């Protein structure tokens, strides 16, 4: 998995209209420490939902 591509998907979801769901985020989280928290601190509405 290309970690940069995973983060690109997060960014694309942030600029898209409506809700975006990204699966297999463990690959992204493995390469970026607290990526969800960092993006949330920038003002994004983002959350991790287990079991999807």
Secondary structure, DSSP 8 states (H G I E B T S, - for coil): --HHHHHHHHHHHHHSSS------THHHHHHSTTHHHHHHHTT------TT-
